[in-house]
Amino acid sequence: MKLITAVIRPEKLPNVKEALFKIGVTGITLSRVSGHGGEREVLEHYRGTQVRLEFHEKVKLEIAVSEAFLERTVKAISSAARSGEVGDGKIFVQSLEQVIRIRTGENDADALTPVGTPKEGY
C-alpha cells in the first residue's frame, strides 16, 4: 500500500480529478496550500506598493492506493497536471504500514476499496 501526495496547480485540479475518477480512484483528500519550488518570485503592485510574492497557491492531494493502483494513479496525475511549465508540481510516493477503515474495522487493501464496489483488482 502506498500514500501518493501530489502538489499541483489549482487550475489543473478538475483535469486531475477527472483522470483519477476514470481509473477508479475516488478516495482523495484535498488541501489548499502555498509553497515555493522552481518558480521565480512575482512582483505585483498592491495599493501603490510593490509586493514580492514568494509563495504560490497550490493544491495538495493525498491518495492511499493498493500496489495494483500505484502506477496508473501516478500516470493519471502526471498526465492531467502537466502543462510543461515550471511550477507544475511534484508527486511523492510513500509506503503505508497499515490502513484501517474506522466504520467497519476493515484493514489494508480492504479498507482502500471504495464502499459498494467489487474488490477485484485491489
N, C-alpha and C positions, 0 to 999 in steps of 0.2 A: 504494500500500500504506500502511496506517495501523497504528499501535500504539494500542490502546484501553487505558487504565488506568482502572479503576473502583475506588473505595473505598466499601465498603458495610457495612451492619450484618451481624455474623456470623450472626444468625438468619435472614437473607434469602438466605444462600448456597444452600441447597437449591432455593429457588424460581428463583434466577438461573441456576444450573447446568441445571436442567430446561428453562428457557426457551431457553438457548443451544443445548442438545442438540437441541431441537425444530426449530431453524432451520438445523441442520447445522454449528454451530460447536463443535468438540471440542478444539481446541488451546488450553488455558488454563494459565497459570502463576498459582499462588495463594500469597499470603504473609499471615501474621498480623501485623498492625501495630497501633499505637496512635497516636492523634492528637487534635487539638483543632480544632474548627470552630466552628459556631454553637451547640453545646450549652453549657449552663451547667455550672459546677462542681458536683460532687456531694459532699455531706458525709456520711461514714459513720463508724461507730464500730468501732474495731478494738482489742480488749483494753483497753477502757476509755478509749481515746484517740480524740479526734476527728481524722479523716483527711480531707483535701481531695483529691478525685480530679479532676485537671485533664484528664487524657488518657483517652480512651475506646477500648476494644478495637474494632478494625475488621478487615475482610478486604480485601486489595488483589488485584485480578485484573488480569492483563496478557494481552492477546489481540492477536495480529497477524492482520490481515484484509486481503483484497484490497478494492479500491474497491466491488466488487459486493456485498460483505457488510457494508460500513460502516454504512449506515443501519439495516438490520434488526438488527444486533448492538446498536447503541446503543439502539434501541427496546425490544429484548428485556430488556436490563439495566435500563433506566429503569422499565419497567412492572413487572418482577418484584421490584425492590428498593424500590419506593416504598411507604411507609407513611403519608406525609402529615405526618410529624412532623419536627421539627428533628433533624438527625443522620442522615438517610437516605443521605448521601454525595455523591460527585461522580464525574463521568465526564470524563476528559481524552482528547483525540484528538491524536496527533502523527503527522507524516509519517515514513515509513520509507524510507531511501535504498536499502537493499539487504537481502535476506533470502537466506540460504544454508542448505540442509539439509545438515548435515555428512555424514550417511551416504552420500548419493547425489551430492552436489555440485549438486543442482538449485538454480536461482535464482528469486528473486522470487515471483510468483504460483504457480509450480510447487512451490516449497518450502513454500507455505502450504496446498496441497491435502492433506487427510488421506490417509494411506497407504491404498491399496486402494480408493479411491473415484474415480468419473469426475471429470474436470477441467472439465466444463461448469459455467458459472455463475461461474467464477473469473476 
